[in-house]
């Protein structure tokens, strides 16, 4: 006896439900991958400056006196400190000119604590302000990932956490500039 139409229907229905469930799982995995990619790109972009601002041990440190600013790049005289960090200029070091990228809102004559990137004349701000400023791209990626997590993954609490962390990081960087 041939199967009736009613007995075939549940099998077709289960196959359709399985395909729909598979599509939902693929969508969730894709959105999670996009959020992870955005966060990874933010960390990668920030790390170039953040490593010099945070990990200053063994790096050439000192202060720069701002002499000129062209857009978002300021330059000035670099005064190194001795290796002990006592604040005294290192003996035998000739004064040189360095540039500080993205030193917004700086005035001529202002002194900034910096660390020089090895092998270059480019300096990065140190201290709390420098560290927060270096992580600004990561803060932006947190805000963008919050939108992906809320809209694509429907994880609103996690998205709020990501968004608030990004906003706090941006606010802290703004306040310490």
C-alpha positions as CSV (number, residue, x, y, z in Angstrom):
1,X,0.0,0.0,0.0
2,X,1.3,3.4,-1.0
3,X,1.8,6.0,1.7
4,X,-0.9,8.5,2.0
5,X,-0.5,12.2,1.4
6,X,-0.9,12.9,5.1
7,X,2.0,10.6,6.1
8,X,4.4,12.4,3.7
9,X,3.6,15.8,4.9
10,X,5.3,15.7,8.3
11,X,8.6,14.6,6.7
12,X,8.5,17.5,4.3
13,X,7.7,19.8,7.1
14,X,10.6,18.5,9.2
15,X,13.0,19.1,6.3
16,X,11.8,22.6,5.9
17,X,12.1,23.3,9.6
18,X,15.6,21.9,9.5
19,X,16.7,24.1,6.6
20,X,15.2,27.2,8.3
21,X,17.1,26.3,11.5
22,X,20.3,25.8,9.6
23,X,19.9,29.2,8.0
24,X,19.3,30.8,11.4
25,X,22.5,29.1,12.7
26,X,24.5,30.3,9.7
27,X,23.2,33.9,10.2
28,X,24.1,33.8,13.9
29,X,27.6,32.5,13.1
30,X,28.1,35.1,10.3
31,X,27.0,38.0,12.6
32,X,29.3,36.7,15.4
33,X,32.2,36.5,12.9
34,X,31.5,40.1,11.7
35,X,31.5,41.4,15.3
36,X,34.7,39.6,16.1
37,X,36.3,40.9,12.9
38,X,35.4,44.5,13.8
39,X,36.7,44.1,17.4
40,X,39.9,42.5,16.1
41,X,40.5,45.3,13.6
42,X,40.0,47.8,16.4
43,X,42.6,46.1,18.6
44,X,45.0,45.7,15.7
45,X,44.7,49.4,14.7
46,X,45.1,50.6,18.3
47,X,48.0,48.4,19.2
48,X,50.5,50.2,17.0
49,X,50.4,53.3,19.3
50,X,49.2,51.6,22.5
51,X,52.2,49.3,22.8
52,X,54.5,52.3,22.9
53,X,52.3,54.3,25.3
54,X,51.7,51.4,27.8
55,X,54.9,49.4,27.6
56,X,57.5,52.1,28.1
57,X,60.1,50.1,30.0
58,X,63.2,49.8,27.8
59,X,62.0,52.5,25.4
60,X,63.4,55.9,24.9
61,X,61.2,58.2,27.1
62,X,61.2,61.9,27.7
63,X,59.2,65.0,27.1
64,X,58.5,67.0,24.0
65,X,58.0,70.7,24.0
66,X,55.5,71.6,21.3
67,X,56.9,74.1,18.8
68,X,54.7,73.7,15.8
69,X,51.5,72.0,14.8
70,X,50.3,71.1,11.2
71,X,46.9,69.6,11.3
72,X,46.9,66.6,13.6
73,X,50.7,66.3,13.8
74,X,52.8,68.4,16.2
75,X,56.5,68.6,16.4
76,X,59.0,69.9,18.9
77,X,62.2,69.4,20.8
78,X,62.6,66.1,22.6
79,X,64.3,66.0,25.9
80,X,65.1,62.4,27.0
81,X,65.1,61.4,30.6
82,X,67.6,59.0,32.1
83,X,67.0,55.3,32.2
84,X,66.0,55.3,35.9
85,X,63.1,57.6,35.1
86,X,64.2,60.2,37.7
87,X,63.3,63.0,35.3
88,X,66.7,64.4,34.7
89,X,67.9,64.7,31.1
90,X,70.1,61.8,30.1
91,X,73.8,62.8,29.8
92,X,75.4,62.8,26.4
93,X,72.1,62.7,24.5
94,X,71.8,65.4,21.8
95,X,68.4,67.1,21.7
96,X,66.4,66.3,18.6
97,X,63.1,67.1,17.0
98,X,60.3,64.5,17.1
99,X,56.7,64.5,15.9
100,X,53.6,63.5,17.9
101,X,50.8,62.3,15.8
102,X,47.2,63.3,16.7
103,X,48.2,65.7,19.5
104,X,45.0,67.7,19.1
105,X,44.4,70.8,21.0
106,X,48.0,71.5,21.8
107,X,49.5,74.9,22.2
108,X,53.0,76.1,21.5
109,X,55.3,75.6,24.5
110,X,53.3,72.8,26.1
111,X,55.2,69.8,27.3
112,X,54.0,66.3,26.9
113,X,55.5,63.0,28.3
114,X,56.3,60.7,25.4
115,X,58.0,57.5,24.3
116,X,59.8,57.4,21.0
117,X,59.0,54.6,18.6
118,X,62.2,52.7,18.0
119,X,64.1,53.6,14.8
120,X,61.9,56.7,14.1
121,X,61.4,60.3,15.1
122,X,57.8,59.7,15.9
123,X,56.7,59.9,19.5
124,X,53.6,58.6,21.3
125,X,52.1,60.2,24.4
126,X,52.5,58.2,27.6
127,X,50.6,58.3,30.8
128,X,46.8,57.9,31.2
129,X,46.0,60.4,28.5
130,X,48.3,58.8,26.0
131,X,47.1,55.3,26.8
132,X,43.4,56.3,26.4
133,X,44.1,58.2,23.3
134,X,45.9,55.2,21.7
135,X,42.9,53.0,22.3
136,X,40.4,55.3,20.5
137,X,40.1,53.1,17.4
138,X,39.2,50.2,19.7
139,X,36.5,52.3,21.3
140,X,35.1,53.0,17.9
141,X,35.1,49.3,17.1
142,X,33.3,48.6,20.4
143,X,30.5,51.0,19.4
144,X,30.3,49.5,15.9
145,X,30.3,45.9,17.3
146,X,27.5,46.9,19.7
147,X,25.3,47.6,16.7
148,X,26.1,44.3,15.0
149,X,25.5,42.4,18.3
150,X,22.2,44.2,18.9
151,X,20.9,44.0,15.4
152,X,22.3,40.8,14.0
153,X,22.6,38.6,17.1
154,X,19.7,40.1,19.1
155,X,21.9,40.1,22.2
156,X,20.8,43.5,23.6
157,X,22.4,43.3,27.0
158,X,25.7,42.4,25.6
159,X,25.4,45.1,23.0
160,X,24.6,47.7,25.7
161,X,27.8,46.5,27.6
162,X,29.9,46.9,24.4
163,X,28.4,50.3,23.6
164,X,28.9,51.7,27.1
165,X,32.5,50.4,27.3
166,X,33.2,52.1,24.0
167,X,31.5,55.3,25.0
168,X,33.4,55.3,28.4
169,X,36.7,54.8,26.6
170,X,36.0,57.7,24.2
171,X,34.8,59.9,27.0
172,X,38.0,59.1,29.1
173,X,40.2,59.9,26.1
174,X,38.4,63.2,25.5
175,X,38.6,64.2,29.2
176,X,42.4,63.5,29.4
177,X,43.3,65.3,26.2
